[in-house]
Amino acid sequence: MFAEVVAECLSSVKSIDSVFKLLTSITESGKGKIDQYFSRRQKLQGENIRYKPRFGMHQLSIACTLGLLLRYQKNIAAYIAANERFLLRATGESDSITWRMAFLLYLISYSQIHRGMLSFRFQEQKFLQNLRRKDNELQLENRYRNWLSQERFHKRLWAALRDYLKPGSHFEVMFVKSLEGTLSAEFIHLLGDRDEILSWLELPGDT
């Protein structure tokens, strides 16, 4: 279902307001309840496929990811490439490219996401306010140091990065190929040392 959201975002969304308009158009609201997404194209037993996030704050997370990536051609690889200097600043001593890449993904997904955001319709101004705040310039190095000590252990973040980097996985092929077209030869060389990159992963306890 979210492939539909991404496809429509890539083809027609041009601003923060249009991100919000798209998400409003593919969700149904119940007052005091988390918005439910519905597919426009896919059906199951004659009904449109539906999906409701487990937590309301995931709504803001989805919206902020789409909104922030507008600044980077709607492309995660372009976003990472734009911050290559930050990645290459890793010292290798309690600091790594792997952690810095995870932090960049954290900024566009879980950073500053708070509870209580349930409905695009009933909380329109709050959502728009948060989306526009996320569009501000990132202060990478200071925020990274704070993240290392306070917010690094995020299960879903590390599970996703593991899938992006795990040799032979479906997502790894797409992720690495997209990076090869945007990042410098120096970074691609470092990424090629997969044992080193993978050794810095933070794996959830149930993995």
Phi, psi and omega per residue, in radians:
M1 nan -0.722 -3.108
F2 -1.247 -0.298 3.004
A3 -1.081 -0.605 3.080
E4 -1.126 -0.754 3.135
V5 -1.064 -0.814 -3.132
V6 -1.117 -0.768 -3.136
A7 -1.049 -0.763 3.139
E8 -1.205 -0.654 3.099
C9 -1.086 -0.755 -3.133
L10 -1.143 -0.595 -3.036
S11 -1.536 -0.501 -2.972
S12 -2.314 -0.365 -3.046
V13 -1.377 2.278 -3.099
K14 -2.259 -0.095 -3.080
S15 -2.657 2.930 3.073
I16 -1.004 -0.757 -3.133
D17 -1.086 -0.644 -3.119
S18 -1.323 -0.463 2.995
V19 -1.075 -0.835 -3.121
F20 -1.114 -0.711 3.141
K21 -1.110 -0.708 3.112
L22 -1.085 -0.834 -3.105
L23 -1.143 -0.601 3.092
T24 -1.167 -0.608 -3.066
S25 -1.307 -0.285 -3.096
I26 -2.025 0.319 3.095
T27 -2.256 2.733 3.039
E28 -2.078 2.449 -3.033
S29 -1.983 2.522 2.945
G30 -2.232 2.266 -3.033
K31 -0.999 2.211 -3.134
G32 1.416 0.074 -3.130
K33 -2.113 2.800 3.108
I34 -1.257 2.334 3.087
D35 -0.984 2.506 3.120
Q36 -1.916 2.272 3.098
Y37 -1.447 2.624 3.036
F38 -2.388 2.508 3.130
S39 -1.431 2.434 3.078
R40 -1.527 -0.341 -2.999
R41 -2.012 -0.466 -3.015
Q42 -1.878 2.389 -3.131
K43 -2.185 2.686 3.057
L44 -2.333 2.070 -3.080
Q45 0.942 0.727 3.058
G46 1.429 -0.045 -3.123
E47 -1.980 2.563 3.062
N48 -1.039 2.340 3.093
I49 -1.095 2.403 -3.116
R50 -2.207 2.698 3.137
Y51 -2.607 2.344 3.070
K52 -2.152 2.148 3.089
P53 -1.002 2.609 -3.128
R54 -1.146 -0.689 -3.129
F55 -2.135 2.507 -3.135
G56 -1.052 -0.592 -3.096
M57 -1.125 -0.317 3.074
H58 -1.135 -0.449 3.074
Q59 -1.062 -0.787 3.139
L60 -1.187 -0.630 3.106
S61 -1.065 -0.816 3.106
I62 -1.063 -0.836 -3.105
A63 -1.089 -0.730 -3.100
C64 -1.213 -0.627 3.085
T65 -1.053 -0.873 -3.141
L66 -1.114 -0.677 -3.096
G67 -1.204 -0.790 -3.101
L68 -1.184 -0.625 -3.106
L69 -1.222 -0.191 3.045
L70 -1.026 -0.512 -3.116
R71 -1.341 -0.166 -3.059
Y72 -2.228 0.813 3.125
Q73 0.956 0.451 3.133
K74 1.041 0.605 -2.967
N75 -2.360 2.106 -3.134
I76 -1.102 -0.658 3.120
A77 -1.087 -0.715 3.111
A78 -1.150 -0.625 3.093
Y79 -1.114 -0.813 3.117
I80 -1.130 -0.733 3.135
A81 -1.080 -0.676 3.138
A82 -1.119 -0.380 -3.132
N83 -1.963 0.480 -3.099
E84 -1.074 -0.687 3.132
R85 -1.046 -0.667 3.084
F86 -1.107 -0.724 3.138
L87 -1.126 -0.766 -3.066
L88 -1.306 -0.077 3.116
R89 -1.408 -0.044 -3.123
A90 -1.038 2.378 -3.070
T91 -1.593 -0.384 -3.076
G92 1.491 -0.099 3.094
E93 -2.015 1.773 -3.031
S94 0.969 0.605 -3.109
D95 -2.909 2.364 -3.102
S96 -2.637 2.834 3.048
I97 -1.064 -0.656 3.136
T98 -1.027 -0.845 3.131
W99 -1.115 -0.703 -3.127
R100 -1.173 -0.625 3.087
M101 -1.183 -0.708 3.086
A102 -1.072 -0.696 3.130
F103 -1.106 -0.731 3.109
L104 -1.074 -0.694 3.099
L105 -1.199 -0.613 3.091
Y106 -1.071 -0.711 -3.101
L107 -1.081 -0.542 -3.109
I108 -1.718 0.151 -3.114
S109 -2.321 -0.904 -3.009
Y110 -2.075 -0.106 -3.112
S111 -1.182 2.313 3.066
Q112 0.988 0.578 3.084
I113 -1.704 2.081 -3.068
H114 -2.004 2.837 -3.109
R115 -1.276 2.856 3.056
G116 1.668 -0.030 3.110
M117 -1.628 1.810 -2.992
L118 -1.948 -0.704 -2.933
S119 -2.378 2.241 3.103
F120 -1.117 -0.566 -3.106
R121 -1.400 -0.839 -3.048
F122 -1.387 -0.249 3.132
Q123 -2.238 0.700 -3.041
E124 -0.935 -0.887 -3.070
Q125 -1.151 -0.637 3.112
K126 -1.149 -0.721 3.126
F127 -1.139 -0.819 -3.134
L128 -1.099 -0.669 3.115
Q129 -1.083 -0.762 3.120
N130 -1.188 -0.696 3.132
L131 -1.096 -0.734 -3.126
R132 -1.248 -0.576 3.067
R133 -1.125 -0.710 -3.122
K134 -1.160 -0.313 -3.102
D135 -1.410 -0.041 3.121
N136 -1.255 2.809 3.140
E137 -1.078 2.427 -3.114
L138 -1.480 2.388 3.040
Q139 -1.743 1.492 -2.868
L140 -1.141 -0.997 -2.950
E141 -1.091 -0.786 3.134
N142 -1.128 -0.747 -3.131
R143 -1.197 -0.592 3.106
Y144 -1.095 -0.773 -3.141
R145 -1.094 -0.674 3.107
N146 -1.181 -0.712 3.128
W147 -1.086 -0.717 3.141
L148 -0.994 -0.697 -3.046
S149 -1.569 -0.340 -3.000
Q150 -2.169 -0.560 -2.935
E151 -2.251 0.254 -2.985
R152 -1.215 -0.561 -2.970
F153 -1.553 1.429 -3.126
H154 -2.068 1.921 -2.975
K155 -0.923 -0.929 -3.047
R156 -1.182 -0.583 3.109
L157 -1.076 -0.853 -3.098
W158 -1.248 -0.589 3.088
A159 -1.107 -0.689 3.115
A160 -1.169 -0.825 -3.126
L161 -1.100 -0.656 3.066
R162 -0.987 -0.775 -3.139
D163 -1.180 -0.562 3.112
Y164 -1.213 -0.492 -3.006
L165 -1.909 -0.239 -3.087
K166 -1.183 2.070 -3.099
P167 -0.969 2.283 3.085
G168 1.564 -0.168 -3.139
S169 -1.306 2.737 -3.130
H170 -1.020 -0.773 -3.081
F171 -1.278 -0.521 -3.126
E172 -1.089 -0.729 -3.136
V173 -1.034 -0.817 -3.120
M174 -1.209 -0.755 -3.068
F175 -1.122 -0.909 -3.097
V176 -1.142 -0.694 3.123
K177 -1.081 -0.706 3.132
S178 -1.185 -0.629 3.110
L179 -1.198 -0.629 -3.119
E180 -1.078 -0.441 -3.137
G181 -1.537 -0.086 -3.033
T182 -2.227 -0.437 -3.054
L183 -1.744 2.846 -3.098
S184 -1.242 2.830 3.116
A185 -1.075 -0.585 3.127
E186 -1.068 -0.800 -3.121
F187 -1.204 -0.739 -3.140
I188 -1.066 -0.638 3.085
H189 -1.094 -0.775 3.114
L190 -1.132 -0.674 3.130
L191 -1.156 -0.478 -3.141
G192 -1.167 -0.392 3.071
D193 -1.435 1.298 -2.963
R194 -1.152 -0.558 3.107
D195 -1.061 -0.733 3.118
E196 -1.141 -0.784 -3.141
I197 -1.079 -0.813 -3.082
L198 -1.224 -0.480 -3.092
S199 -1.158 -0.296 -3.129
W200 -1.681 0.019 3.131
L201 -1.132 2.473 2.994
E202 -1.720 1.862 -3.087
L203 -1.623 2.376 3.122
P204 -1.057 2.686 -3.081
G205 -1.102 -0.439 -3.101
D206 -1.677 0.200 3.138
T207 -1.661 nan nan
